[in-house]
């Protein structure tokens, strides 16, 4: 995916959100708000932990956090953020230094996902 495509690609796979909605249609608006709040907090904590692990050169911890982020992103359809998290996991588990651009891209994608979730919730 080119940088232009990535810039304009949707932050969320709405099919994933629709599948979640189908599981609890009557509770959906409140459930989506709870999922959004939970994602906002949990992903932020993991991003902060990932940055600290990368700064400390702790590749095993960075790999674990990347894996964890990938999972919570997939659960809400944050595909690009999940892909970036997976890339970080692969770099870290291969014993390679994490490129700073990747952490910055992940941070930017986090904000795109939060904006998209907020828009879908409202």
N, C-alpha and C positions, 0 to 999 in steps of 0.2 A: 504494500500500500504506500503510495507516495505521501509526502507530507501534506500536500493539498487535500488528497482524499481523506487522510486521517483527520485533518482539521475540520472537514465538513461531514464526516461520517457520524451517524447517530451515536450518542453516548450509551444508549440502552437498546437492547434487543427487545422490542415491544411484544414479541411472541412469548418470550419468557414471562413477562409481566402478565400477559393475558392468561397463560397457563396457571399462574399463581392465583389470579382472580377467579378462575373457574373452580379452584379448590374451595373457595369460601366467598361466593358471590355476595351474600348478605352482609358479610363483615368487611368487604373489600376496602372501602374508603379508609376506615380506621386502621385496618391491617396494613395497608400500604403506607400510611403515615408512621406507624410503629416500625415497619421495616426500614423506612427512610431514616428515621431517627437512629435506629440501631446501626445501620450501615454508616451513617455520618460519624458516629462515635467510634465504632470498632475499626473502621478503615483508617480513621485519623490516628488512632492509637498505634495501629500496625505500621502506618507510614512513618510515624515518629520513631518507632522501634527499629524499623528498617534503616532509616537515616543514621541512627546511632550505631547500629551494627556495621553499616558500611563505613562510617567515619572511624570506627575502631578496628576495621579490617577483620571483623568477625564474620567470615564467609558462611560458616555453618548456621549461625543465627540468621543471617540475611537470607539464606536459602529457605529456612523454615518459615520465616515471615513472608517471603515471596509466595511460597506454597499456600500458606494460610490466606493471604490476600486473594490469590487466584480462586480459591474456593468460595469466599464470600462474594466475589465479583460475579462468578458464574451463577450463583443462586439468584441474583437480581438481574441478570442479563447485561451486566457491565462488561461486554465482550472485550473491547480494546484494553480496558484497565486490567482485565484478567490476563490478556495476552502479554502485556507489559510485565505483570507480576510473574508470569511463567518465565519470561525471558530473564528476569532477575534471578529467579530460582535456578535456572540452568547455568547462568554465569557463576553464581555462588557455589553451586554444588560441583562445578568443574574446577573450582579453585581459582577462578579468574577474578580480578578486581572488577567491581561494579562501575560501569561508565556513568559519570555524573549526568550526562544527557538523559540517560534512561531514568534516573531518579527524578529529574526535572519533568520529563514527559509523564511519568506516573503521577506526580503531584498535580500537574495540569489536568490530567485525565480525571483524577479524583474530583476536582472542582467542576468539570464538565458533567460528570455523573451526578453530583449533588444538585447542580442546576437542573438537569433533566428530571431527576426524581422529584424535585420541588415543583417543577412545572406540571408533571403528571399528577402529582398529589393535589394540586389546586384546581 
